Amino acid sequence: MFSKSITDKIKSFKNVNIICKEVETLPDGIVIIATGPLTTDKLSQFIAKKFNFSNLYFYDASSPIIEGNSIDMTSAFIKDRYDKGNGDYINCPMNKQEYKNFFNELISAKKVELKNFEKKEIFEGCMPIEVMAKRGEDSLRYGPLKPVGLDNPVSKEKYYAVVQLRREDNIGSLYNMVGFQTNLTFAEQKRVFSLIPALKDANFIKYGVMHRNTYINAPQVIDNYLRSKIDNNIFFAGQLSGVEGYMESTMSGLIAGINAFLMIENKSLLNLSPKTMTGAIINYISNSNSKNFQPMNANFGIIEPLEKIIKDNKLKKQELSTRAIDEITKIVKEII
Ligand SMILES: Cc1cc2nc3c(=O)[nH]c(=O)nc-3n(C[C@H](O)[C@H](O)[C@H](O)COP(=O)(O)OP(=O)(O)OC[C@H]3O[C@@H](n4cnc5c(N)ncnc54)[C@H](O)[C@@H]3O)c2cc1C
């Protein structure tokens, strides 16, 4: 019903010409591309060639992302393996009993069924943590949960297994669970991964997924206006642009639309402050320095931090929301 109401609304505009067919190349003039995670092959190939990518779609196998300040640091510590690195890792250790409990729940947890066309490509590229675990009780301890070189820096304690979390952003507000590509259902990820002592209260910003996904490497391709850096006539929106989710895709379509209009009118384009959620997502996708860029949802971890420190998480989020709403209200007034 929602979809239909939007389509009807668009059809009601006299200046909009709707043509229902597959687009294979890009027309001249100002264009917004918003063909989503299942962009058809011909257009994918056209875009990949134009922007010099070997391919545009991936068989995604991504690990969960956790909000940094929900990690229990009394059960975790910062350290690089053998102290080689820049302190990008938080380590979540487990003793033998904790590991055995985690392992048993992991191998029996509920999975999402893959589509037939997805099975081959996903498993060629990457093995889910639950499949690796099924190879034997110690397989994870010799793989991603290897504890060597990760003794406690203060107590020097050695651990039975260690889960590593890698910093995802500059300010350390988001952490990726290293090697935890998974096909478990979201509820099971929350239940099983929260058995890791340091993650007992973890806030999962994004769960691991394994599916076909099409998106540009946004930090390389687009600027803060959702516009291609090499061809200013092309805008990207929706999941293809590197955002994920209904609201996020709608938001980026709106901003790309407003900016395309402003460009036609020869006016300066909208560049929203990262104090707003809209600005924060666009800032993240166009400037992220993540080595393995993946589409991002709206979340408090990417919004510009407050000037003052507020320890209470609920109050902090309230303050961030109020500041964002004040900011966006000001901007809307300026546009209208
Ligand atoms: C199973 C599943 C569950 C999800 N659940 C949620 C959820 O609960 N909440 C949430 O926020 N998000 C959810 N998402 C994510 C959300 O669906 C996407 O992020 C969002 O729909 C992307 O919007 P979009 O407009 O970019 O792409 P789409 O919604 O895919 O729209 C793109 C359109 O372009 C068309 N198209 C593709 N190629 C061409 C071409 N060459 N020519 C012409 N047309 C073309 C497609 O057919 C499609 O109609 C879910 C995704 C999946 C797969």
The ligand as an SDF file (V2000), in Angstrom:
LIG
                    3D

 53 58  0  0  0  0  0  0  0  0999 V2000
   15.2110   -9.6100    2.6670 C   0  0  0  0  0  0  0  0  0  0  0  0
   15.4920   -8.1600    2.9590 C   0  0  0  0  0  0  0  0  0  0  0  0
   14.9060   -7.5870    4.0750 C   0  0  0  0  0  0  0  0  0  0  0  0
   15.1340   -6.2330    4.3860 C   0  0  0  0  0  0  0  0  0  0  0  0
   14.5260   -5.7080    5.4920 N   0  0  0  0  0  0  0  0  0  0  0  0
   14.7030   -4.4060    5.7800 C   0  0  0  0  0  0  0  0  0  0  0  0
   14.0400   -3.8150    6.8950 C   0  0  0  0  0  0  0  0  0  0  0  0
   13.2980   -4.4740    7.6300 O   0  0  0  0  0  0  0  0  0  0  0  0
   14.2370   -2.5090    7.1400 N   0  0  0  0  0  0  0  0  0  0  0  0
   15.0230   -1.7400    6.3370 C   0  0  0  0  0  0  0  0  0  0  0  0
   15.1600   -0.5380    6.6010 O   0  0  0  0  0  0  0  0  0  0  0  0
   15.6690   -2.2660    5.2630 N   0  0  0  0  0  0  0  0  0  0  0  0
   15.5370   -3.5840    4.9570 C   0  0  0  0  0  0  0  0  0  0  0  0
   16.1820   -4.1220    3.8810 N   0  0  0  0  0  0  0  0  0  0  0  0
   17.0750   -3.2590    3.0610 C   0  0  0  0  0  0  0  0  0  0  0  0
   16.2350   -2.4010    2.1040 C   0  0  0  0  0  0  0  0  0  0  0  0
   15.3650   -3.2550    1.4270 O   0  0  0  0  0  0  0  0  0  0  0  0
   17.1370   -1.7020    1.0900 C   0  0  0  0  0  0  0  0  0  0  0  0
   18.1870   -1.0160    1.7480 O   0  0  0  0  0  0  0  0  0  0  0  0
   16.3320   -0.6830    0.2760 C   0  0  0  0  0  0  0  0  0  0  0  0
   15.1640   -1.2540   -0.2460 O   0  0  0  0  0  0  0  0  0  0  0  0
   17.1650   -0.1740   -0.8860 C   0  0  0  0  0  0  0  0  0  0  0  0
   16.3900    0.7620   -1.5750 O   0  0  0  0  0  0  0  0  0  0  0  0
   16.7960    1.2080   -3.0280 P   0  0  0  0  0  0  0  0  0  0  0  0
   15.7610    2.1870   -3.4580 O   0  0  0  0  0  0  0  0  0  0  0  0
   18.2050    1.6210   -3.0500 O   0  0  0  0  0  0  0  0  0  0  0  0
   16.7130   -0.1210   -3.9220 O   0  0  0  0  0  0  0  0  0  0  0  0
   15.4360   -1.0020   -4.3380 P   0  0  0  0  0  0  0  0  0  0  0  0
   14.3700   -0.9120   -3.3060 O   0  0  0  0  0  0  0  0  0  0  0  0
   15.9770   -2.3510   -4.6900 O   0  0  0  0  0  0  0  0  0  0  0  0
   14.9130   -0.2610   -5.6510 O   0  0  0  0  0  0  0  0  0  0  0  0
   15.6750   -0.2560   -6.8590 C   0  0  0  0  0  0  0  0  0  0  0  0
   14.7600   -0.4630   -8.0340 C   0  0  0  0  0  0  0  0  0  0  0  0
   15.5200   -0.3240   -9.2560 O   0  0  0  0  0  0  0  0  0  0  0  0
   15.1450   -1.3660  -10.1480 C   0  0  0  0  0  0  0  0  0  0  0  0
   16.2470   -1.6250  -11.1100 N   0  0  0  0  0  0  0  0  0  0  0  0
   17.3990   -2.3290  -10.9200 C   0  0  0  0  0  0  0  0  0  0  0  0
   18.1590   -2.3020  -12.0480 N   0  0  0  0  0  0  0  0  0  0  0  0
   17.4920   -1.5470  -12.9580 C   0  0  0  0  0  0  0  0  0  0  0  0
   17.7610   -1.1360  -14.2940 C   0  0  0  0  0  0  0  0  0  0  0  0
   18.8980   -1.4740  -14.9400 N   0  0  0  0  0  0  0  0  0  0  0  0
   16.8450   -0.3850  -14.9640 N   0  0  0  0  0  0  0  0  0  0  0  0
   15.6830    0.0020  -14.3320 C   0  0  0  0  0  0  0  0  0  0  0  0
   15.3630   -0.3540  -13.0590 N   0  0  0  0  0  0  0  0  0  0  0  0
   16.2640   -1.1100  -12.3680 C   0  0  0  0  0  0  0  0  0  0  0  0
   14.8530   -2.5460   -9.2440 C   0  0  0  0  0  0  0  0  0  0  0  0
   14.0320   -3.4720   -9.9100 O   0  0  0  0  0  0  0  0  0  0  0  0
   14.1370   -1.8590   -8.0790 C   0  0  0  0  0  0  0  0  0  0  0  0
   12.7740   -1.7170   -8.3190 O   0  0  0  0  0  0  0  0  0  0  0  0
   15.9750   -5.4520    3.5500 C   0  0  0  0  0  0  0  0  0  0  0  0
   16.5730   -6.0490    2.4270 C   0  0  0  0  0  0  0  0  0  0  0  0
   16.3560   -7.3880    2.1320 C   0  0  0  0  0  0  0  0  0  0  0  0
   17.0070   -8.0000    0.9200 C   0  0  0  0  0  0  0  0  0  0  0  0
  1  2  1  0
  2  3  1  0
  2 52  2  0
  3  4  2  0
  4  5  1  0
  4 50  1  0
  5  6  2  0
  6  7  1  0
  6 13  1  0
  7  8  2  0
  7  9  1  0
  9 10  1  0
 10 11  2  0
 10 12  1  0
 12 13  2  0
 13 14  1  0
 14 15  1  0
 14 50  1  0
 15 16  1  0
 16 17  1  0
 16 18  1  0
 18 19  1  0
 18 20  1  0
 20 21  1  0
 20 22  1  0
 22 23  1  0
 23 24  1  0
 24 25  2  0
 24 26  1  0
 24 27  1  0
 27 28  1  0
 28 29  2  0
 28 30  1  0
 28 31  1  0
 31 32  1  0
 32 33  1  0
 33 34  1  0
 33 48  1  0
 34 35  1  0
 35 36  1  0
 35 46  1  0
 36 37  1  0
 36 45  1  0
 37 38  2  0
 38 39  1  0
 39 40  1  0
 39 45  2  0
 40 41  1  0
 40 42  2  0
 42 43  1  0
 43 44  2  0
 44 45  1  0
 46 47  1  0
 46 48  1  0
 48 49  1  0
 50 51  2  0
 51 52  1  0
 52 53  1  0
M  END
$$$$
